[in-house]
Amino acid sequence: MAGNLTRDEAKERARILSVDSYAVELDLTTGDETFRSTTVVRFSSTEPGARTFVDLAAPSVRSAVLNGRELDPAELFDGERLVLPDVAAENELTVVADAAYMRTGEGLHRFVDPVDGSVYLYSQFETADAHRMFTCFDQPDLKSTFELTVYAPPSWEVVSNSAPDVEREAAGEERVRWHFPATQVMSTYITALIAGPYHVVRDEHDGIPLGLYCRASLAEHLDSDALFEVTKQGFDFFHGLFDLRYPFGKYDQLFVPEFNAGAMENAGAVTFLEDYVFRSRVTDARYERRAETILHEMAHMWFGDLVTMRWWDDLWLNESFATYASVYCQVNATQWSDAWTTFANVEKAWALRQDQLPSTHPIAADMVDIQAVEVNFDGITYAKGASVLKQLAAYVGVDAFFAGVRAYFKENAFGNTELKDLLKHLEAASGRDLSGWSKEWLETTGVNTMRPEFEVDADGNFTSFAILQEADPEHPTLRSHRLAVGLYDRTEDGIVRRERVELDVSGARTEITELVGKAQPDLVLINDDDLTFTKIRLDERSLRTVVEGAGEIRESLPRALAFSAAWDMTRDGEMAARDYVALVISGISGVNDVTVAQTLLRQASGALFNYADPVWRPFGFEQLADRLSALLSAAEPGSDLQLAYVNALADAAVTDAHLSLLRGLLDGAITVDGLEIDTDLRWTLLRRLVAAGKAGETEIAAELEADPTATGQRNAAGARAAIPTAEAKETAWERIVGGDLANAEFRATLLGFTEPRQAELYRPYLERYFAQLAPAWDKWTGEFAQTFAEVVYPSQLVEEATLERTDAYIAENSPAPALYRLLIEGRAGVERALRARAKDIAAGQES
């Protein structure tokens, strides 16, 4: 992958340079492949005569002038960097280049709407892709102001970071000139340009102009009232919490096509995955996740955009704080007051999974270059960090925590910081020394496991009770935890908490004398209320209670924690996959929280795919699908749970009877009261039928004709790649490696190609995957290369041979560190699946 700026290079550039201003002129009317990019950057140097470089990724440089002297691009430009051989104390650099539109979701991405042929552009610059659009020193600590001029077709809207006093004037019959005033001081990666015939809805709140944008062909689905409601709730809450007004003038939120992530925090011009404009019915869980994303990006306006990390080592501070703050806001200012339950189910599960991989790393990571950063947008950076910040807020006190954050913002506004700058203010606000906490939680790796150990007398009362703390031998840190232990009894009103004890746990064993003499409950729940980041184990009686009646637990958070404990035990090979599936089948009817229900059903399918005895797997899917069929029939018509059940059934169906049910729903021969088979659900049903060999190209083509949108094209590509024939797999492979797919269709094709039930069809591509890795890594952009390496890894071939082939490739090729990380993560998944399958096979032999 090209353009790999190292931390040492960035540090040296920041040592000798400071940037005063950028004036960027873009002509977006010069063709379909490239656009004219003219940049004037003014900067100073503390070492006149020094040799340095500026970043630019472009097919060609027309001219480069430094302080009135022509530079020779043939000699000084390598396609990614322009060498500046002799800088002065004060400098003006002017570069005119032909920059390329991208189809990878990086740089300035160009999309053509298949519905109406309209062209839409948007930028995506994190971590270091601003130099694909204009010449710049593309690192977070060389902040500057940005003044942008854009030439665009008359029908287009053009949006950037600046406040709304934008000049717009005709520049001939076919062009309009947009001029945006200089921005506040900001980093290159949060600058933005979005352009095209976007549909826009405007509003205003507390003096802040608000805008919502989406493609014209999606306008009818833009639920602007709901989006503005969350936006306004967020501003009111964060203004009160941070005691500092939003610093970037206007606030636009733009839903853009073929976006690679959920959203991006460009200052005043936040871009979102346009799938958040729901064209079909979705459950409340999707609305909750969308709200979290909106609030996450809004929190970044302060933590990340106003105050920015010096280098990507502190990426976690940006992402963890935004994650923690968004959920905190959801709980306190929106309708989703149970958002911490979702956090436990989604974010923490992600963090626990990531922290047990061989690539685990400290929260405060060592990011030596951009390639390392790009694979570090992971569950540790976002979710473990957010969990630890939640713990820290509890440790120092929430009021003291945010008092420190407020002081941090005020001292460092528009500047760059490191972790120590935040800790200084938290220590001052709380009066606590956080150096030990930082070392224990931010500078170590791995997750601890907590187990209860107790004895009971003849009357069933505890005579002793202790918590045992364990650590992986490769990551042996035993940490200090603040946690609670809950005692839960089965009653006529369900499983309810009788008693709760909160305490500090440290070391390998912590006695809890407060529980001595108490009656043993049906369920002992360590880490009740989810106060710390840890895995927990259930004793034999508690596990039986959860397996038999987890759905009876009355409160959503302890129910989620009990399910999570069982899931962790399954992943670790301590609980058979068939027992976890039985738990979900028995308990799912008692789960009314649709987010939890969807998580459990997804994990049940994951257990069957990855951890179950392959011989027993079809029977397990049949059991799960039988239960889902019954739940679908009994569900409240039109409810979120009804929709969750039918989507899960589409994933679980394996028998002719279940597949016939899907066919009947798709064709209309079978109806379920309140269930609308809308566009997206039709694709879901068809995809499963195609993968099972019950439908094919004829049905895909007909569905695409009915839905010729970008989403329809993406769904069709995934379905075609999932056709269970050797010919379909070969066609998909050629499309994958051919280089002609845009990012969204590329990912859809990869996912269809690696359909988990088609391992034998994938097997012939094992060697072709490893042969393709090096050219992909060397020639493709970071997004494509990483996606290919991760998604196509042979994780469905759960066998020792996969481990051996991976080891051989690593030994023979010494892959780049970022690629090495992706390979060992894939390998670890196969290794874990082998252990868990062994447990499930043994359980089957015992039964």
N, C-alpha and C positions, 0 to 999 in steps of 0.2 A: 504494500500500500504506500502511496506517495505522500509527501508532505508531512513527514513525521518529525515535528519540532520536539526537541528534547528540553527537559527542565534546565539543564546547564546552559543551553543556547539562549533560552528565554531569560534566565537570570543575568547572563552577561549583557544581553541587549538592554534589559531594564536598568542595569548598572550605568550604562553610558548614554542612554537616550531618554528623553521625555517628549511626548507628542503634544503639540499645541492644538491642531485642528486638522480636520479632513473636509475637503470640498469634493464631492463625488457627483459626476454627471453620467447618467445612463441613458442611452438611446435604445429603446425597446422596439423600434420599428425597422430594424435593419435586416430582419430575416428570421427564419424558424430555428436556426442552429446556434447562432451567436448574436451577441448584442455589443454595442460599443460602450466601453467603460473608460472614463477619463477621471483620474484622481489627482488632486493637488493636496499633498500632505506637508504640513509645516511642523518641524520638529527640531529639537536642540540636542547637543551632545556635550558631555563633560570632557570628552577626549577628542578635540579636533584632529583630523588626520586619521581617525580610526577607520577600519574596514568592517562593515556589517552587512546586513541584508534586509530586504523587505519581502513580504510574502505576496505572491500572485500566482494563481493557477489559471492559465489561459492558453488557448491554442497559439496565439501570436501577440507580440508586443509591437505596436506601430512606432512608438517613440518613447524615450525615457530621458528626462532632463533633470539633472541635479545641480541646483544653484547656477543655472544658465549654461551648464556644460552637457552636451549630448553624451549619453551612455550607449554603448553598442550592445543591443540585446543578443546578438549572435554570440558575443563573448561572455556576457554577464548574466544571461537569463537561461535557466535550465528547465523551464516549464512549471516550476513551483516556487523558485526564489530568484529575485533580482539582486545581484550583488551591488552594494554601494561602496565603491573602493576608497573614497576619501571624503568623509563627512566633515562639515564645518561646525563651528559653535552654534550657528543658526542656519537652518536648512529649509529649502523648498524643493520638493520633488514632484514632478509632473509626469504621470505615466498614462499613455493612451494605449489601450489594448482591446482586442476582440476576445471577449470572455464567452464561455460556452454555457448554454442552458443545460441543465441536468435532468435526468429521468430517474435518479437514484434517491431522491428525497434529501439530497445534500446540496449546498450552494443555492443557486437560484433555480428552483425546480419548475419545469414547464409541463403543463397538462392540457390536453385537448378533450373537451367534454364530448363523449360520443353521442349525446342526445341532440345537441344543437351546434356542435363544431366550434364552440367558443374556446378561446385560449385563456388559461388561468396560470398565474405565476405566484410563487411564494418563496421566501428565503428560509433556510434552516442552517444556522451557522455554528451551533454548539457541536463539537468542542472548538474546532478551528477550521471553519469553512467560509468565513467572511471573505477571505482572499480569492474565493471562486467568483465573487461578484465585483470586488474592487481591490485595489492595491492597498495593503495595510500591514502594520506590525501586529500580527494576529495572535495576541496573547492577552490574558485578562488584566494584567497589571500595567499595561501601557494604555491607560484610559485617555479619552479625548472627547471633543465635541465633533459632531457630524452634521454637515450641511449638504442636503441632497437635492439634486435637480434631475427630473425624469421626463423623458419624451415618450409618450404613449399614444395609442389610438384614441380617438375622441370618445368612444363608447365606454372606456375603461374607468374604473375607480382605481386610485393609487393611494396606498396607505404606507406610512412609515412611522418612526418613533415620535416625531415632533408633534407639538400641540396643534390644534385645528386651524390656526391662522395660516393656511397654505395658499400660496399664489397659484392660480390656474389660468392659463391664457392660451389662445390658439397659436400654433406655430406652423402655419400652412394648413392646407385642406385636410391632410391625413394625420396630423399630429397635434397633440396638446402638450404644452410645457407645464409641468408641476414643479413648484419650488417649495421645499420644506425649510423652514428656518433652522438654525443651528440647534442641536439638541443640548440637553444637559450633558455633563461629562459622564461617559459610560464606556464599557468594554466593547470591543469589536463583536464579540459573539452574541450580544443581545441587541445589535442593530438589526433592522428589518426592512424588507420591501415586499409588499403584497400588491398585485396588480391584475386587473382583468375586469370583465363585466359583472363583478360581484353584486349580489343583492345586498342592500344595507338597510338596517333598522336603527334609528337613533333614539337616544333618551338622554337624560341628565340626572345626576344625583349628587347632592351636597356640593354643587358647583363643579362637578367633574363631568365633562361631556362623555357619553357612552356610545359605543357603536357595536353592532353585531353584523357580521358578514358571512355569507355563504354563496355557493354557486347559484345562479339564477334557476337552474333546473331543480334545486332543492328548496327553493324559497317557500313553497307551500308547507314544508315540514318543519320550518324553523319556529320553534315554540319560544318566541322572544320574551313573552311575559315571564315564563318560568326561569329563563336564563337571566333576565334582568333582576328578578327577585333574589336569586342567590348572590348575584354580583353586588347588589345594594346591601344585603345582609352582611356580606364580607367586608365591604368598605366601612360600614358603621362599626362592626366589631373590631377590625384591625386599627381603625383610627383611635378607638378607645383603649385598646390593648397596648399599642405602640406609642401613643401620645405624640405622633408625628404624622402630619398629613401626607397623603399620597404625593410623591414628588415629581411625577412626570406629566402633569397637565391633563391630557385626555386619556381615555382607556378604551381601546378597541379590542374586541375578541373576534377572531376570524377562523372560521371552520373551513379547512382547506383540503383538497384532494390528495390522496396518495401520501399521507403524512406517515413518517416512520415511527413516531412515538405517540404518546397521548396528547402532549402539548409542549409548548416552548415559551419561556417567560420573556420574550422580547419586550423591552421597556415600552409600555404604552401600546403595544401591538402584539398581543398574545395570540399565537397560532394554536389551533386544536385539530386533532384528528376529526375529519368531518363525519365519521361514524357516530359522533355525539349529536348529530342532527338525525333524530330517529325517524326513519321513513316507514317503519313498521312498529307494531306494538312491542314494547319491552317491559320487563319487570321493574319494580321500584328499585331493585338492586342496581340497575344501570343508571337510573336517575341519581341515586346516592353516589355512585362512583363518579358520575359526571360532575356533581356538585363538589366532591372532594378534589377533583382535578382543577375546577375553576378556582377554588380557594387555595389550592397548592400554588398555582401560578401567581395568584394575587399576593400571597405571602412573599413570594420571590421579589416582588417590587421593592420590598425593604431589604430582605435578607437574600442577597445575590446581585440585585441590580443597583440599589443604592449603595450598599456596602458589599464589596465583592472580594472573593478569595484572591490571594496574591498569585497562587498557582493551583493546579488541579489536585494537589495533595489534599486540599480542604474542600474538594467537591462535596464530600459528605455533609459539611456544615450547611451548604446551600440546600441540598436535597432532604436531609434529615429534618432540618428546621422547618422547611416548607411542608413536609409530610406531617410532622407533629402539630404544627400550627393549624393546618387545614382541618385535621380531625378535631382538634380542640375547639375550633370555630364551629364546625358542624354540630358538635354536642351542645354548645352554648348559644348558638344563634340561628339554627335552622331546624327544620322538622325532623332531621335525622339525629335524634338525641341518643340513640344507641350506637353511634358510629364507632365507639371503642370496641364493640363486639365485632363489627366488620373489620376493624384494624387487627384484632386478635386472629380472625379467620383468614384474612388475606395478607396483610403486610407482614405480620409476625411469622406466618407459615412460610412465606417467601424467604424471610430472613433466616429462619431456622434451617431451611433446605440449603441455602447458599453457604451458611456458616459451617456446614458439615462436609463441604466439598474440599478436595485437596488444594483448591485454589483460594481457600479462605484467606482473608487478610485482615489486618487491623482496620477498625473504622477509620482512623486517621491513617490513610494508606500512603505508600511510597510510590508516587506516580512519576516515573523517570522520563516518560515521553507521551506523546499524544496517543499512540497505539495502546499503551497501557491504560490510559484514561478511558478510551472508547469501549473497552470491555469491562469497565468498572462501574457502569451505570447498573448496579446490581442490587440484590436484596440486602447486602450489608450497608452499602452507601445510602440507600433510601430507608429501609425498614428496620434493620438492626439499629442504625443510628437514631431513628425516630423513637424506637423503644427505649434506648438508653437516655435520650433527652427527656422522655416522659419520666423515667426513673430519677433523673437528675432534678427535674422540677419537683418531684415528690421529696427528694432528699434535702434540697435547700429551701423548699417551700415555693409554691407556685407564684406567690406575690413577689418574693425575692428574685425568683428566676426571671420574671418579666421586667422587674425593675432593672436588673442587670442588662437585659436585652435593650431596654430603652436607652440606657446610658451608652451602650455600645453603638447604637444607631447614631446618636447625637454626636459622639466623638469622631466617628469614622465616616460620616456621610460623604458620598461620592469618592471614597477612597478604597484602598485594598488592605486586607487584614490577614492574619493567621489565627489559628486556634487560641494561642496565648492571649490575644487581644480580647476575645470573648470571655475567657476564663477569668481574666483580671477583673472584669466588671461583675461577673457572677460572684466571685469571692468577696468583692467589696459590698455587694448588696446583701449577701447572706451571712457574711462573717465566717464562712467556712473555707478551709484550705482544700482546694480541689486537685492538688497535684497528685495525691495518691489515687483519687477516683479516676483521674485522667489516665494514669498509667494502667490501672486495673481494667478499665472498660474500653478505652479508646486505642490503647497501644498493644493489646493482646488479641489473640485469635481464638476461635472456637466457642462452643456453647456448653454450659454446665447442664447436668441432669440431676434432678432432685427426686429422692425416693423416701417414702415414709418407712420407718422401722418402729414397730411397737409390739408390746405383749399385752394380753388381756387376761383377766382372772375368770373364775368359773361363772361369775355373774355378767361377763361380757364388758367389764370396765377396763379402761387402760391402766396398766400398772407401770408402763413406761412408754414414752413416745419421743422419737428423735427424727430429725431430717438428715439424710445422708446426701452429701454433695459429691458428685463425680465429675471428672473431666477426661476428655480423650487423652490417651497417653502422649499423642503427638502435640497436643495443646493443653498442657497440664495445669493451667491457671485455675485455682479455686478462688472465686470472687466473694465479695461481700454483697449480700442481697437484703433488701427490705421486702418481705413478702408476708402473705396471710395464709392461714390454714383454715379451711371451712369444713364443718361437719354437717353433712346432709342426711336427712332421714326420709324414707318412703312413707307417705301419709295418704289419706284419702284425697287430699288436695294436691297430690303430686309429690315430687322430690323437692324438699324445701330445706333451707339452711337453718340449723338449730343454733349453731354457735360459730364464732369467728375469732381467731387469735392472730394478731399481727405482731411480727417480731423481726429482728435482724438475724440473718443466717451468715455464718462465715466458717471456713474450714471444712473438713471432711464430715464432721458430725456436730449437730446442734441439738441439744436436749430442749424439749418443750415441757417444762414441769406443769404449766397451766392446764395441760390436757390429762394429767394423771388423775384417775378417779372418775373421768367422764365416760359415759357409755359409748362403746364403739358404734359409729353410725353406719348407715348403708354405703355411704360414699365419703371418703376422705379426699378433699381437693386441696392439694398444695398449690400455692400461687393463686389462691382465690382472689378475685378482682383484678388479676393480671397485672400485678405491681412490678414484676421484674422480668427480665429476659432470660428464660431458661426453658429446658424441656422438663416435663414432669412425668412421673410414673404413678400408676394406680396399683394399689394392693389387690390381692385376689378377690376379695369381697367387693371392693369398689369397682373393679373391672367387670365383675358379673352384673353389678347394678347398672353400669353404663350399657353393657351389651344388651341386657334385657329391657331396659327402660330409659335410655338417655332422653328420649322425647318427653319423659315425665318431669324433667327438671324445669321448674317454673320460670326461672329467670334466664334471659338470653345469654348473658356473658358466661356464667358457670356452665351452662349447657355447651356453649362453644368450646370452653376450655376442656371439658371432659371429652368431647369428640376429638379435639386436637391432641390430647394425651394418647388416645387410642390410635390416632393416625401416626403419631411419632413412633409408637411402639411397633406398628405395622411396618413402617419404613425401616426401622432398625432391626427387623427380624425377630422381635420379641413377641409379636402377636401375628397369628396366621392371617393372610389376606382374606381367606374365607370367613374368618371370624369378624374382621372389620366389615366386610360386605353384609354379614348377618346383622351386625350392629346398625348399619345404615338402614337396612330393610326393616328392622323392627322399630327403629327410633324415628324414622323420617316423618311419619304421620303426625308426630307430636311437635314438629318444628314448624312454627308459623312464620318465622323470620325468613323471608325468601332468599336473602343473601347467604345465610347459613345453610339453607336447604340446597341451594345451587352448589355451594362449596362441597358439601357432603356428597352429593350425587357425582360431582366431578371427581372427587377423590375415590369414590367407590369404583368408578370406571377405571381410574388410574391404577388402583390396586389390582383389578382384574387384568388389565393390559400388562402391567409390569411385574407384579409380585405374586400372582397366583400360579399354581401348578397349571401348565398349559393344557394338560389332559382334563382338568376340572374346569378350566376357564369357561368353555361354552355353557356348562351347567350353571356356573355363577352368573353369567350374563342373562341366562334364561330366568333365573330366580329374580334378578334385579328388574328385568323387563316385565315379568309378571306383576311384581309389586307396583311398578310405575303405571302399568295399564289399569290396575285397580284404582290407584290414586287418581289417575286422569279421569276416570269415569265418575269418581265420587267427589272430585274437587268442586269448589264453588264456581259456578259458571262465570267466565270472564275474569277470574282472579289471577293474580300474579303466580300463585302456586300452580295453577292449572297450566300456565305457559311454561313454567319451569319443568313440570313433569313431562310435557310433550317433547321438549328439547332434550331432556335426559333420555327419554325413551328412544328418540332418534339415534342417540349414541349407543344405547345398550342393545338394540334389536339385533338378534342373530337368527332366531328360528323363522321358519316359513310363516308361522302364524303372526309373529310380531311384525315381520316385514310386510305381510299382507295388510296388517293394520295401518302401517305407514302409507302403503300404496292407496288404500281406501281413503285415508285422510287427504292425501294429495289429489286424488281424482275426484273427491267429493262423494264417493260412494258411501263413506262413513262420515258421520258428523258427530260432534260432541258439543253439547249445549254450551254456548258462550265462547267457544274456541273459534277464532277467525284464522283461517289458513291464508295469511297475507303473504306479501312478496318474499320477505326474508325467511319466513317459516317454510314456504314452498321450497326454497333452495336447501334448507336444512334437511327436509325430508328426502328431497331428490338426491342429495349428496350421499346419504346413507344407502339408499336403494342402488345408486350407481356403484358404490364401493362394494356392495354385496352381490353385484352381478345381476340385479333385478331391473336395471334400467341402463341406458347407454347413450350414445351420441344422439340418437333421434330425440330422446326426451330432453337432453341438455340443450340442443339447438332450439327446440320449441320453447323451452323456458327462457332462453336468452332472447328469442324474438319477442316474447312478452315483456321482458325486462332488459332493454338494450342499454342500460345505464352503465356507468363505470363499475358500480357494485355488481351488477349482473355479469359484466365481463370478467370480473375477478372471480365470482362464484363459478362461472362456467370453466375458467381455466383450472381451478382447483378440482372441480368434478371430473374434468377430462383426464387430469393426471391421476385421479383415483380409480379410473376404470381398471378392473382387475385382469388385464391382459399384458403380455410381454410387449405387444406392439404399442400400447398406450404408454407404458413406462419408457420405452425407447424414445417415443415422440416427446414426452415430458423432459427427459434428460437432455435431448438436443436443444430444446427451448431454454432450459436452465443454463447450459454452458454456451449458448449461441450469442449471448450479449445483446439481444434485441428487446428484452422485456423491461418494462418500467418496474419500479420497486414493488408496488402493490401486487401486480400480477406475478412478479418473480416469487414473492413470498407465498402467494396462494398456490402456485404451481409446486413449489417445494413441499408444502404441507400435503397436497394431494399425492405427490410422488412418494412420500414417506408414510402413507396411510398405515397405521400400526397393525392392522389385521393382515397386511400383505407382505409379511417378512420374506416369504420365499420369492416373491416377485422382485423384492429389493436385492436379494442376495447377489445376483450377477453384477450389481453396481458397487459392491464393496471395494474392489480393487480400483474401479474407475473413480470412486470418491477420493481415495488416497492419492491417485495420480493427478487429480484435478486440484488438490489443495494448494500446491506450490504456485501454479500459474494463476489461480484465483487470488491468492494472497499478494502476489507480485503485481498483477495487472488490474484487478478490479478495485473499485473504491472501498473504503473501510466498511461501509454499511453492507454492501453486497458480499464482500469476502467473509465477514463475520457471520452473516446470516447463513450463507452456504455452509461454512464450517460447522456451525452449531446445529442447524436443522437437519442436514443430510447425514450427520454422524450416525453410524449404524446401531443406534440404541435399541432398535427392535430385534436385533440379533443378539439375544441374551444368552451368551455362551462364552466359554473360555477363549475360543478362537478370536473373538472380537477384541478381548483384552490383549492377546498376544500380538495381533496385527497392529493395534495402536502402539504398543510398546516398540515394535519393530520399526514403525514409521518414525517415531520420535528418535530412536537410536540412530537411524540411518540418515535423517534429514536435519536434525537439530533445528526445529522450527523456531521462528521468531517468538519471543516471550508471550505475546498476546495470543498467537495461534496455539502455542503450547498449552496455555491456560484453557482454551476452549476444548482441546483434545483431552486433557486430563479430567475436565469436568464431565465430558461425555463418557469417558472410561469409568469414572466413579459411579455414574448412573447405572451402567451395566453391572458393575461389581456389586452394588447395593441390591439390584434386582436378583442377581444370582443368590445372594444370602437370603433374601426374603422368600424367594421361590423354594429354597431348601426347607425353610420353616413351614411353608404351606404344604409342601409334599409330605413332610413328616406328620403334619396335623391330619392330612387325609389318610395316611396309613394307620394312624392311631384310632380314627373314628370308625 
